[in-house]
Amino acid sequence: MARTEAASEAPKRLRITQVRSGVGRPATHRRTLRALGLKWHQHTVIQRDHPAIRGMLFQVSHLVRVEELAEGEA
């Protein structure tokens, strides 16, 4: 029964905004920003919440702001 409840839940979404520049940062940080879909300063993208995305966000947490979106919010 728990399996059907989990399947019916909509995947969570994250609003990710780049708040600091990647200039002067290590190449791995700049590549991570690009992999998240961030192209320039103050750019915002919406990604689904996934362990791989959370790992990337942890790596560049000092450069981005993350907000969890409520269901139906975009």
Secondary structure, 3 states (H helix, E strand, C coil): CHHHHHHHCCCCEEEEEECCCCCCCCHHHHHHHHHCCCCCCCCEEEEECCHHHHHHHHHCCCCEEEEEECCCCC
